[in-house]
Amino acid sequence: MNAADVFGVHAPFAQIVYRSAIVYVAIIGGMRLTGRRQLGQMTPFDLVLILLIANAVQNAMVGSDVTILGGLAAAATLLVTNQVAVMAAGRFGLFRRALEGTPVLLVHDGAFVAEHVRREGISEDLVLQAIREHGIEGVSGVESAVLEIDGSISIIPRGPTRLRSRRRVRTTRPGGQ
């Protein structure tokens, strides 16, 4: 293999850029549809899924170009596209809500909001775990529980204010992000 094969760009540079941007948008969209899991709460299944997705989309981004420059062009495009998405989310509330979602009420006045729990694809057991981690014995001791946009569950106890625990329960959704 000569130096031109290693450092040259075989696929047209613009093609790598737009293909990488399209893959980024598609993966973010898919992750948005599948849940609110955070990196620290990944299961082994999530890690395998991420590795398989990375392998599956590699050719979609760089085509037949297996050079260093082709890979760097794809990586740079992903970084720039991510930065643009972050800036757009910070500037436009509608875009941010579409990308990140909105908080969802899971418990109200000591009772589960069953439709919301079901729609978010989480279990009542997971909500009960978050309630216990906040030092509350059961759902009847909760004024409200909210699934936050980052996947954590915030608990507001009934009665006198309690100290918030430092632990944050992260949720999973079917298909998992």
C-alpha positions in Angstrom: 0.0 0.0 0.0 1.5 3.3 -1.0 1.3 6.7 0.8 -1.4 7.9 -1.6 -3.6 5.0 -0.6 -3.2 5.7 3.1 -3.5 9.5 3.1 -5.5 10.2 0.0 -9.2 10.6 -0.1 -10.8 8.1 -2.5 -14.4 9.1 -2.2 -15.2 12.8 -3.0 -14.7 14.9 0.1 -18.1 16.6 -0.2 -19.7 13.2 -0.4 -18.1 12.1 2.9 -19.3 15.3 4.5 -22.9 15.2 3.5 -23.2 11.4 4.1 -21.7 11.8 7.6 -24.1 14.7 8.4 -27.1 12.6 7.2 -26.0 9.6 9.4 -25.6 12.0 12.4 -29.2 13.3 12.0 -30.6 9.8 11.5 -28.8 8.4 14.6 -29.8 11.3 16.8 -33.4 11.0 15.6 -33.3 7.2 16.3 -31.9 7.8 19.8 -34.5 10.5 20.5 -37.2 8.1 19.6 -35.9 5.3 21.7 -35.3 6.9 25.1 -33.6 9.1 27.6 -30.8 7.0 28.9 -27.6 8.7 29.9 -24.1 7.3 29.2 -23.5 6.4 32.8 -26.6 4.2 32.9 -25.7 2.1 29.9 -26.3 -1.6 30.1 -24.1 -4.1 28.3 -26.9 -4.4 25.6 -26.6 -0.6 25.0 -22.9 -0.8 24.6 -23.2 -3.6 22.1 -25.9 -1.6 20.2 -23.7 1.5 20.0 -20.8 -0.6 18.7 -22.9 -2.3 16.1 -24.5 1.0 15.0 -21.0 2.5 14.6 -19.9 -0.4 12.5 -23.1 -0.4 10.5 -22.9 3.3 9.5 -19.2 3.5 8.8 -19.6 2.6 5.2 -22.6 4.8 4.9 -20.4 7.8 5.9 -17.2 7.1 4.1 -18.2 4.7 1.3 -15.2 2.9 -0.1 -12.8 5.4 1.4 -10.8 3.7 4.1 -8.0 6.4 4.3 -7.0 8.4 7.3 -8.2 11.6 5.7 -11.6 10.1 4.9 -12.0 9.0 8.5 -10.9 12.4 9.8 -13.3 14.1 7.4 -16.2 12.0 8.7 -15.2 12.6 12.3 -14.8 16.3 11.8 -18.2 16.5 10.1 -19.8 14.7 13.1 -18.2 17.1 15.5 -19.3 20.1 13.6 -22.8 18.8 13.1 -23.1 18.1 16.8 -21.9 21.6 17.7 -24.5 23.1 15.2 -27.2 21.0 16.9 -26.2 22.1 20.4 -26.1 25.8 19.3 -29.5 25.5 17.5 -31.0 23.8 20.6 -29.7 26.6 22.8 -31.1 29.3 20.5 -34.5 27.8 19.4 -36.8 26.5 22.0 -38.9 24.5 19.6 -35.8 22.8 18.2 -34.6 22.0 21.7 -37.9 20.5 22.7 -38.0 18.4 19.6 -34.5 17.2 20.2 -34.5 16.8 24.0 -38.2 16.3 24.8 -40.1 17.8 27.7 -40.5 16.7 31.3 -43.3 14.2 31.9 -45.4 13.8 35.1 -45.3 10.2 36.3 -46.9 10.5 39.8 -49.5 13.1 40.8 -50.9 13.5 44.3 -49.8 10.0 45.5 -50.9 8.1 42.4 -49.2 6.9 39.2 -50.3 8.7 36.0 -50.6 5.3 34.3 -50.9 6.7 30.7 -47.7 8.7 31.1 -45.7 5.9 32.6 -46.9 3.5 29.8 -46.2 6.1 27.1 -42.6 6.7 28.3 -42.0 3.0 28.3 -40.7 2.8 31.9 -41.9 0.6 34.7 -43.7 1.5 37.9 -40.9 -0.4 39.7 -38.3 2.0 38.4 -40.4 4.9 39.6 -40.7 3.2 43.0 -37.0 2.7 43.1 -36.5 6.5 42.6 -39.0 7.2 45.3 -37.2 4.9 47.8 -33.9 6.5 46.9 -35.4 9.8 47.9 -36.2 8.3 51.4 -39.9 7.9 50.8 -41.6 4.6 51.5 -44.1 4.5 48.7 -46.0 6.3 46.0 -48.6 7.6 48.5 -45.8 9.8 50.1 -45.2 11.5 46.8 -46.8 14.8 45.7 -45.3 14.4 42.2 -42.6 12.6 40.3 -41.3 13.9 37.0 -39.3 12.2 34.3 -36.8 14.9 33.4 -35.4 15.5 30.0 -32.1 14.0 31.0 -33.7 10.7 32.0 -33.6 11.3 35.8 -36.7 11.2 37.9 -37.3 14.1 40.2 -39.4 13.4 43.3 -41.4 16.0 45.3 -42.6 14.5 48.6 -45.9 15.2 50.3 -45.9 17.0 53.5 -42.8 18.5 55.0 -39.8 19.1 52.7 -37.2 16.4 52.7 -33.6 16.6 51.7 -32.9 15.6 48.1 -30.7 12.5 47.8 -27.6 12.9 45.7 -28.3 9.8 43.6 -30.2 10.3 40.4 -32.1 7.4 38.9 -31.8 7.2 35.1 -34.6 5.6 33.1 -34.6 3.4 30.1 -36.9 3.2 27.2 -37.6 0.4 24.9 -34.7 0.0 22.4 -32.7 2.0 24.8 -30.8 5.3 24.7 
